[in-house]
Amino acid sequence: MIKTNVFHAIAFAASVTLALTGCASTAKPPVSQAQDSATEASQAENAGTDSGTESQTVQEAEETVTEPPVFVFSGGGIKCELEKFFLTNGEICEDENASGKKAVRLDSSSSYASAFVTLQKGKYELLLSEKAFHNKYAEFSLKAGEKTYKIYPSKPPLGFYELCIRTPVYIETEETKSFELTISYLGSKAQDSASGSLLDFIQIVRIKEEE
């Protein structure tokens, strides 16, 4: 009986760990799905009998981003977590105050995060969630499709995560379409870990549906 209870406790802990891995759903292109399925099948075949070890292996595989993911809009709105983006010279930081307990630091002009979002017909508002401490580190650019926008929070920044409502981005499409989203750091000086900005997610809501 004691051994059975311990096994159930381990299995429950593993399931909770997997459930907290991400906050926004992503869909990868068909080729990537096939590759992911093959990788997971191989991991399952080679895994040992310990359920905790097997769960940890799967979790690490899911957190590895090797190409820009595809977020698919659904419902009234979605949150695209920045740690799920494909990062170039970026850093994922643990942060208890971030929505997914993780945030991203893009600390130089060569740092950027990229992903795709698939939107149905309609008009959408995009807002970046950012935590900044100094104006000189607070400005970023967001390329949405073919247009690029400057993004920044309150001036001076509030020092905690806030939606950048001063610089909303709008996308309107007449058909279901995928848009590339790329976020880059605009500061002339490289950020440091103590005073640099952190990016949490992009919130996307539909503000107009086509009749």
Residue, then its C-alpha position, 0 to 999 in steps of 0.5 A: m500500500i505504501k509503495t502504491n501511494v508513493f507511485h501515485a504521488i510521483a505520477f501526480a507531481a509529474s502531471v502537475t509539472l507538465a500542466l504548468t509548462g506553458c500558458a499559450s497554445t502553439a501549433k507547429p507546421p505539419v513537418s515539425q509535428a511529424q518530427d516532434s511525433a517521431t522524437e517523442a516516440s523515440q523517447a518513449e521507446n528508450a525511456g526507463t520505467d521511472s515515471g518521473t524521469e520519463s515526464q522530465t524528458v518529455q517536458e524538456a523536449e517540449e520546451t526546446v524551440t528550434e523554429p518560430p512557432v505558430f500561435v492560432f487565434s481562438g475565442g475572444g483573445i490569446k496570450c502569446e508567451l515570449e518564452k515560447f518564441f524562437l529566440t536569437n541572442g535572447e535569454i529566458c529568465e525565471d520570474e515569479n511575477a510573469s504570467g508563465k513564471k518565465a520572461v524573455r530578455l532581449d539585451s542588444s541590437s542583435s537580439y530578437a524573438s520571432a513567431f507566427v500567428t494565424l488570424q481569421k478575418g477581422k481586426y485585432e489589437l496587439l499589446l506587449s506586456e513588459k517590465a521596465f525600470h529605465n526609459k533607455y532600456a524600454e523601447f522595442s520594435l514589433k514587426a507584424g506582417e509587413k509593418t514595424y511599430k515602436i513599442y514602449p511602456s509608461k514613461p517613466p516605466l512602472g517597474f512591474y509588468e504592464l501592457c504597453i497601452r500607449t503603443p497598441v498595434y493593429i492588424e486587419t485581415e480580409e481572410t484567414k492569414s498567418f502573420e510573422l511577429t518579430i520583437s527587437y530591442l531598440g536601445s543604443k546601449a546593451q541592457d544589464s541584468a539588474s536594470g534591463s527590461l523583461l518581456d512577458f507576452i503579446q496579448i491579441v484580442r479581436i476588436k472587430e469581426e467582419e459581417 
